[in-house]
Amino acid sequence: MTKLELLELIQNGENSFVEFKRDDRNNKNYSEHFAKEMVAFSNGRGGKIIVGVEDDRHVTGLIKEDFEEWVMNVARSLVYPGIIPFYEEINYDELRKIAVVHVDMGYTKPYATGRKGQERQTYYVRVGSTSREATKEELARLFQSSGAFHYDVAPVPSSSLGVLDYEKLANYFKKYRDKDFDALTPGEIKSLLINSEILKKTEYGEVATVGGLLIFGKEPYRFLPQSGITFAYFEGTEVTEKYFERIDIEGTVTQLIDETVRLIQRNIPRIARIKGLKREEITIPRKVIREAVTNAVAHRDYTILGAKVRVYLFVDRIEIRSPGSLPNTVTMEKMKVGSVSVARNPFIVNYLVEFKYVERLGRGVLSILQNMERLGAPEPLLKEEGEEFIFTIYYPGIKRENF
């Protein structure tokens, strides 16, 4: 980092990726506070701890030598799992040096302060310009993003075998697993469902899993109200109180996908164009719409309670808003070239593959981009906005710069 870049960071102040700290190693709690900042950045998208700068941007500089060794010791001994940050020192002037500690996004989340085996470990996340202890829901998302835990096979308290649709289960196992429920005892059926992670045995009984409910549930929304889709068709190009239609869609994941695709197809415009001597109508193909909706349902973050997938139709585009930021190692660039192999909800995805809703894992976005390019439509827009992933598909024959 150059001195000019450092000065610009100081001028801009603290934010989600920058923390200022004085060199205060004489404070007995300083090590723990420093570890807290490293943990929060590791559990997020990474960041920089700039040492020798006060919260009000006043530069005090490093007070003692050997700060790098101290940082590395804290990173190894008070952060679990241990991390290795990148360290550099920059001369602010002839008398003052500033340390910049670069903390990368962690790939073995979640991270905590404290040593392995300690009774008390604390997990932190970065929220704006502050680091705070993770909530129960945020901690669940951190475990999920690490790959060590998948929420779609978590138990759903207060549910039971009775909340699952027996006929759907029987038809599925007969068609895909060559298992005839009529030839099995109730105990054998229950064991089969537990081994398939549709049911889970807990200390409070056998209950349905999140994925089991979403695939085979009678009324999934009773237990997972966040699982539905909000559909709205607006008159203009922005979200307003003026809309043609607004519907809350509920059901299993396949019902959600089918009904949402039907509503989109019913409402999207058809653009007329002349090809040769013939007039033809073009519109977004059904396979593109289904792929986009399926991606949102299959890969959304179900740990975000109260947040549904939102599908908005405007006069120029379809906007699909899916709760949850991208999982670890997944980037928009990788999605565009079809090199994504990480599934946030592998249980749900596996069933959608069997049901032919998903053809090739990780290539859905690439397929949509290719199909829309063939239609001569503007390239779809991929965007992260807080804890939400937004996928926008523009109608053929409409120029993005007009809106």
PyMOL commands that set and color helices and strands:
alter all, ss='L'
color gray80, all
select helices_A, chain A and resi 3-12+30-43+67-77+136-146+151-153+161-163+166-176+181-183+186-195+210-216+220-222+225-227+253-267+286-299+332-337+346-354+364-374+400-402
alter helices_A, ss='H'
color red, helices_A
select strands_A, chain A and resi 18-21+47-51+79-80+86-91+97-103+112-113+124-127+130-133+199-202+205-208+229-234+243-249+271-275+278-282+309-313+317-323+381-384+388-394
alter strands_A, ss='S'
color yellow, strands_A
deselect
rebuild
show_as cartoon
